[in-house]
């Protein structure tokens, strides 16, 4: 088959997602999910194992990819002051988009009046967990043990240590040249590993989506249709309207081209419901599909995966209005402003905490006087909502990366506007050139002879 007729990996992943939704719905609606064989061996057996292995494979790449990529980025900047500008611009934009996201969500939810007069019963219970204070988060940015931070996947300490290593290498100068070259080679190897894992993505996405849809339950979605509909609508408004306006205003880039190229990342984020697990795919898309220089992407992507909470902020806004209406609590303008402020601050203070969305929501509820147990009303659909809001979060990461790179002249516009740039199909992802194989074999043979 000619190369121009090959199905791109993005199309294959979208096809896997569509088939997963269909199979999941069939299993759920026909009652097969209640059959022990289907439940134990198909849904929670095959689908669970394949999906979990894929997510673990992505997570496996996160720490080494961020570490080596950031070192290469710092060393390739050539101006340390630019690192401060990149960090400042990224932080300001992430906070801005989060504030706009929750304000928009509250406005939409209040307009539709969701939850008023509803009698939503649930057996689900939610016990709020305490988030570490902002002061502790700031202290923890500097790791007492960087190896332990890497083992735990704590992004902010890893980012700090990687930047410090890169700056120190620049200060050493020519003596560190071989180390810098080694880091660049390691970074290139990690990106190739991303390609290899992406080759099996269509099958893994199918398994992840089929399992999620089969176990969600249509009845639960129907009982919370108002909440789900408004939340999804607010998320889509932020993704297609707010973020695209921000992209156009701050960078003058074409939003249509951006949306065409971000689909792959969104599907991965939707399937895994984890911004951190999607970092390798986001990094590859931002650098190879959008043309953002690694010196910018290596910082903005992992930083955004840690503190960018656009989707989560929207959930907080909609859920706050919904629960307030269900319990007949009048929050008023002051209450909603408190929710906006708390959400923006919590997006920093809860960085790196598992279950960050619900923890942030419990903090907001406590602050404005809503019963924390009310979270139990929306707990059943939170898995699906988490998948959608993660897709919005990673879209925000890519948007800010493009804006910052464009402002620093660290973006290849020819790559951005080339619809074919960085595209992969499954065969290309795992293709090994025979001449390279032979060359490596000769190198290994020379090493062996020199040791004898």
Secondary structure, 3 states (H helix, E strand, C coil): CCHHHCCCHHHHHHHHHHHHHHHHHHHHHCCHHHCHHHHHHHHHHHHHHHHHHHHHHHHHHHHHHHHHHHHHHHHHHCCHHHHHHHHHHHHHHHHHHHHHHHHHHHHHHHHHCCCCCCCCCCCCCCCCCCCCCHHHHHHHCCCCCHHHHHHHCCHHHHHHHHHHHHHHHHHHHHHHHHHHHHHHHHHHHHHHHHHHHHCCHHHHHHHHHHHHHHHHCHHHHHHCHHHHHHHHHHHHHHHHHHHHHHHHHHHCCCHHHHHHHHHHHHHHHHHHCCCCCCHHHHHHHHHHHCCECHHHHHHHHHHHHHHCCHHHHHHHHHHHHHHHHHCCCCCHHHHHHHHHHHHHHHHHHCCCCCCHHHHHHHHHHHHHCCCHHHHHHCHHHHHHHHHHHHHHHHHHHHHHHHHHHHHCCCECHHHHCCCCCCCCCHHHHCCCCHHHHHHHHHHHHHHHHHHC
